[in-house]
Amino acid sequence: MSEEQQFSQLMALAQDGDGEAYAKLLSQLLPILRRIVGARIKDHGKLEDIVQNVLLSVHRNRHTYDPDLPFMAWLTTIAHRRTMDSLRTLYRQQKNEVLVDEYPETFPSGGANNAEEEALAFMASDALGAAIEKLPQGQKTAVKLLKLKELSLKEASAVSGMSITALKVATHRAMINLRRQMKQGTK
Amino acid sequence: MRKTEDLINILSQDLSPVERLASPGKRLLFWLAIALPISLILGSVVEQKTLGIDTTQLAVSRLGDMRMVIEIIAIFATAISAGFAALSSAQPGRSKQVWLLPIVPLLTWMALVGEGCWQLWLEIGADKFTLAPHWSCYPSVVATGAVPAIALVLMLRRTTLFNPTVTVGFATLGAAALGAVGLRLFHPPDATVMLMLWQLVATVSFFIISGIVASFLRPAEDSL
């Protein structure tokens, strides 16, 4: 039996739900697909990505294979088309990407260019906790129940004795106050 | 990125059986069996309602005219060959030679349309000959063309289109031609060129609309 007939037979079994035959078929197809895709893609990482795309496409379209037809014609149509689609996507992405070795400075202030460290320092100082403590009692309660404990409005209303409307208003005002305090803190 | 060998294991685990796609010939017969009767019935009903004519009598008289019979055969052959080419092109690995099938019937149809226009030109003169759209024809075009187009789109949605331009082109031609069979039988005005243009516009519209609708009916392409 030729290799192509063997592939055809394995695919027919796979169409009937034979997972073992399918795994065997895909494993045998892998070097063939790498060769087909590799004719157009030289980058090994991208090649494996595209080979995986082709395998997914083979999987999704396995119902379209007719066991009376040559298997390789079916496979190469899918492989070529998927390779071309992947190349198109790749070129589109590359057109919109700029590769840089070092991120450029955006502001003259050193801190502005080191957002991550600044965020860590901010968390360590618990500036937010201190700002919440400075809020009026009603706003403090609303923020603690709704934002920190993540209670629903109904639950927060039952716990605090405040109405749902009052909780909403208090939260809204608390957010404005907190934003103002945090801005002052970072100046 | 997961390893390709892992992907193969994932794909082959708990593999469910699939229903094989029927051959293009069988699918073509299914399409004709559904779309042609509905297209003819709707075309006849709409002509009766909008123009108040006896469509049966009109169809019988047209089938008595040999030139008209040849034209209808050419249109029907275009529908069959283009529909077959569309369904074949949507199945990976099928021969591309079938893509040539619609050429002869389409050229015959176009030649007869051209000859009809030439005769009309000679009969009524250049002053009265116009390519302006006739809005009254639009319901007939919709009635005969909608079902062939929508049915074909739904059938094509069972596969991934590996030659989308070719498939959509043949499908548009096939659906437009099948709709034209009803138009040539039941539509009284003999403005063939305008009707054909309208029909192509309408068929493309049906394809776009049914494509949008079908995308909601089918799971996402990336889902396994």
Interface residues (C-beta under 8 A of the other chain):
Chain A: A14 Q15 D16 G17 D18 G19 E20 Y22 A23 L26 S27 L30 G45 E48 D49 V51 Q52 L55 L56 S57 H59 R60 N61 R62 H63 T64 Y65 D66 L69 P70 F71 A73 W74 L75 T76 T77 I78 R81
Chain B: M1 R2 T4 E5 L7 I8 N9 L11 S12 Q13 D14 L15 S16 P17 V18 E19 R20 L21 S23 Q91 P92 G93 R94 R158 T159 T160 F162 N163 E221 D222 L224
